[in-house]
Amino acid sequence: MTDEFKAVTIAPLTTSNYASWSVEMEVLLKAKSLWKCTQVLAQDFMTTLGTLSLKEKDEIETKCDKALGIIPCFLDQTCKEIARGSLTAKDV
C-alpha cells in the first residue's frame, strides 16, 4: 500500500464483507475523484475514448489506472486472485 493510503483503514474485501467494503471503497474513490472509473466496462471505455481529444484520453486513462491500482490494495488474497487480469476498475 502506498504512503498516500496508509491512513485509510478499510478492511480488505473478503468473500463475506462486500456490503460494508463497497460503501467504504466508494467513499475513498469518490474522495480521489476516481469513482466514475468503476462505472465503465472495458468495452464501453474503449468506445468512449474514441470520441475524446488526446488530452482528455490521457486524463481519463490516468484516473482509471489509479483506480485499478488502488482497489487491489484493499482485497484479500482470494479476491486478488479473482481480480487478476482485470482491464478496468469496473471489472475488478
Order of alpha helices (4+ residues) and beta strands (2+ residues): alpha-alpha-alpha-alpha
